[in-house]
Each structure stands twice: as structure tokens, then as C-alpha cells.
Amino acid sequence: MSAADTGLTPVTWQCLAQVSSLALLAGRLSQRDPEQIMRVLVVEDFEVLAEAIGTGLRREGMAVDVVLDGNAALEHLAVTRYDVVVLDRDLPGVHGDEVCRRLAAERSPSRILMLTAASTVKERVDGLGLGADDYLLKPFDFAELTARVRALARRSAAPLPPRWKAVM
């Protein structure tokens, strides 16, 4: 079927096609098992960047919350289980390093991807030493960020204990 077949203008036809595509996508996402939808918390104090990351990850089918400081991050983490936390280091309120430390101390199942401009080898090593699972430097490519978030979410939340066979 085409615009000519319906009597609609080509522009109206295109708009309807785009809305239909979005509705189909929304339907597919809503039919997913809520347990299978990846939950991501983006913690970034530069609001434009934070919203852009959130929007991009949502377009990839993820459920995303965005907060702009460390205090809000800790509040969200206290009530919601996230698969991945995309965490800037230099945050107002509670510093990103402290957020990472607390998650590690609590043995949180959330995987932490530090996304920061802190770029020296020492800063990266320190960030990983705080408990981060991965580290990505700004500026970054969005495709790489998405791939890293997906890779982190694939990892199990906690290592399973080994199964020992009794030796007789």
C-alpha cells in the first residue's frame, strides 16, 4: 500500500509509517518479560550529556534512570536494582568514587562502568581499584558505550560457588 492508494499526502503517509514503527517497537518492548529488560542508572552531572546517554540507551531497549549527582545516585540505588551503573567520577554531592566504593562494600550486584574524563593510567587503575568493572574515557563513541553496557549486563551478578563432588 502507498500514499496514493490511501489518498494521504506523502508527508502524512511518512509520519503515519514512523508512528506505526514506533508503536510496533513499543509493543515489542512492552511484551518483553520485565525481568529481561536491562535496567541502567546513568549518573552524570552534565545534564545535556546525561540526557543524551539516557535517550540513546532507551532507544536500545533499556530501562534507564538518569540522575545528576552522587546523592541522587545513592537514593536510586537504595530502592532499585540496576544491572549496570554508568558513573561519572567527578560528581557534586557524593563524589563518584565514593558511590563506587559504597556499591563495592555492599557487594551490590550492579556492574559499574566509569565514564569519565579522568584519563591517566593511574586514574583508570584507581577507578578500577575502587570497584568499577569497566572504564570508558570521554569523549567516547556511543556504539562502544552501548556494547560495554551490554557486555557488563551479561556477566553474572555474583560468582557462583564451585560444585564439589564428594570423593569416597
VMD Tcl script that draws the C-alpha trace (Angstrom):
set ca {
  {0.00 0.00 0.00}
  {1.23 3.53 -0.75}
  {0.22 7.11 -0.01}
  {-1.53 7.31 -3.40}
  {-3.65 4.26 -2.53}
  {-4.95 5.94 0.62}
  {-5.39 9.50 -0.60}
  {-2.92 10.78 2.01}
  {-0.12 13.18 1.19}
  {3.36 11.60 1.08}
  {4.38 13.56 4.21}
  {1.34 12.37 6.16}
  {1.98 8.81 4.96}
  {5.60 9.01 6.18}
  {4.52 10.35 9.58}
  {1.99 7.55 9.97}
  {4.60 4.98 8.96}
  {7.03 6.32 11.58}
  {4.36 6.35 14.29}
  {3.38 2.80 13.33}
  {7.02 1.69 13.57}
  {7.34 3.28 17.00}
  {4.09 1.65 18.12}
  {5.35 -1.75 16.95}
  {8.63 -1.19 18.79}
  {6.80 -0.11 21.93}
  {4.59 -3.19 21.65}
  {7.63 -5.46 21.36}
  {9.25 -3.82 24.36}
  {6.08 -4.00 26.46}
  {5.71 -7.71 25.60}
  {9.17 -8.48 26.95}
  {9.45 -10.11 30.31}
  {10.24 -7.25 32.74}
  {12.99 -9.45 34.16}
  {14.71 -9.43 30.74}
  {14.75 -5.67 30.26}
  {18.12 -4.28 31.23}
  {17.95 -1.58 33.92}
  {20.62 1.12 33.76}
  {21.33 4.08 36.02}
  {23.20 6.95 34.37}
  {24.97 9.21 36.87}
  {26.40 12.27 35.10}
  {26.41 15.89 36.29}
  {26.47 17.44 32.80}
  {22.73 17.35 32.15}
  {22.84 17.51 28.34}
  {25.23 14.56 28.19}
  {23.28 12.62 30.83}
  {20.01 13.01 28.92}
  {21.66 12.14 25.60}
  {23.08 8.91 27.08}
  {19.73 8.07 28.66}
  {17.84 8.66 25.42}
  {20.32 6.61 23.41}
  {20.20 3.66 25.80}
  {16.39 3.77 25.87}
  {16.41 3.57 22.08}
  {18.47 0.40 22.51}
  {15.61 -1.09 24.54}
  {16.97 -0.46 28.04}
  {15.08 0.94 31.03}
  {17.14 3.96 32.06}
  {17.05 6.35 35.01}
  {19.20 9.49 34.89}
  {20.49 11.38 37.93}
  {22.84 14.36 38.13}
  {24.70 13.88 41.42}
  {26.03 11.26 43.81}
  {23.35 11.77 46.46}
  {20.57 11.06 43.97}
  {22.51 8.03 42.71}
  {22.67 6.53 46.20}
  {18.95 7.21 46.73}
  {18.04 5.43 43.48}
  {20.39 2.53 44.21}
  {18.78 2.05 47.63}
  {15.37 1.33 46.10}
  {16.04 -0.05 42.60}
  {18.21 -2.92 41.40}
  {20.18 -1.88 38.33}
  {22.07 -4.21 36.04}
  {24.59 -1.50 35.15}
  {25.51 1.89 36.60}
  {27.17 4.32 34.18}
  {29.04 6.52 36.65}
  {30.95 9.77 36.23}
  {33.70 10.24 38.81}
  {33.62 13.99 39.37}
  {30.09 14.47 40.73}
  {28.60 17.12 43.01}
  {27.41 15.99 46.42}
  {28.77 12.50 46.97}
  {31.77 12.00 44.67}
  {31.55 9.22 42.06}
  {34.49 7.45 43.71}
  {32.52 7.25 46.96}
  {29.42 5.94 45.15}
  {31.61 3.23 43.61}
  {33.24 2.41 46.96}
  {29.86 2.03 48.66}
  {28.49 -0.23 45.94}
  {31.58 -2.42 46.17}
  {31.41 -2.52 50.00}
  {27.74 -3.54 49.86}
  {28.59 -6.23 47.30}
  {25.98 -4.73 45.00}
  {25.09 -6.94 42.03}
  {25.12 -3.82 39.80}
  {28.03 -3.62 37.39}
  {29.80 -0.25 37.31}
  {31.04 1.44 34.16}
  {33.01 4.56 34.98}
  {32.53 7.11 32.22}
  {34.85 9.99 32.88}
  {37.41 12.45 31.58}
  {39.93 11.25 34.21}
  {42.28 9.74 31.67}
  {45.70 9.00 33.12}
  {46.67 5.38 33.63}
  {46.81 5.98 37.39}
  {43.27 7.42 37.40}
  {41.95 4.46 35.41}
  {43.74 1.96 37.66}
  {42.44 3.76 40.75}
  {38.89 3.74 39.38}
  {39.02 0.02 38.72}
  {40.56 -0.47 42.16}
  {37.56 1.25 43.75}
  {35.31 -1.48 42.40}
  {34.44 -0.37 38.87}
  {34.00 -3.23 36.40}
  {34.94 -1.18 33.34}
  {36.23 2.27 32.48}
  {35.48 4.39 29.40}
  {37.09 7.73 28.67}
  {35.29 10.86 27.50}
  {34.90 11.67 24.69}
  {33.53 8.27 23.68}
  {31.70 6.60 20.83}
  {28.10 5.76 21.71}
  {28.29 2.37 19.98}
  {31.21 1.44 22.26}
  {29.34 2.63 25.36}
  {26.33 0.51 24.39}
  {28.49 -2.53 23.71}
  {30.23 -2.20 27.07}
  {26.92 -1.78 28.95}
  {25.54 -4.91 27.26}
  {28.73 -6.85 28.00}
  {28.61 -5.88 31.68}
  {24.96 -6.88 31.94}
  {25.73 -10.32 30.50}
  {28.06 -11.09 33.39}
  {26.52 -12.87 36.31}
  {25.67 -10.74 39.32}
  {27.88 -12.76 41.60}
  {30.22 -15.67 41.06}
  {28.56 -18.97 41.76}
  {30.25 -21.20 44.32}
  {32.04 -24.17 42.82}
  {30.30 -27.53 42.96}
  {32.46 -30.03 44.77}
  {31.95 -33.71 44.33}
  {32.41 -35.83 47.38}
  {35.38 -38.11 46.98}
  {34.93 -41.51 48.58}
}
mol new
graphics top color blue
foreach p $ca { graphics top sphere $p radius 0.5 }
foreach p [lrange $ca 0 end-1] q [lrange $ca 1 end] { graphics top cylinder $p $q radius 0.2 }
display resetview
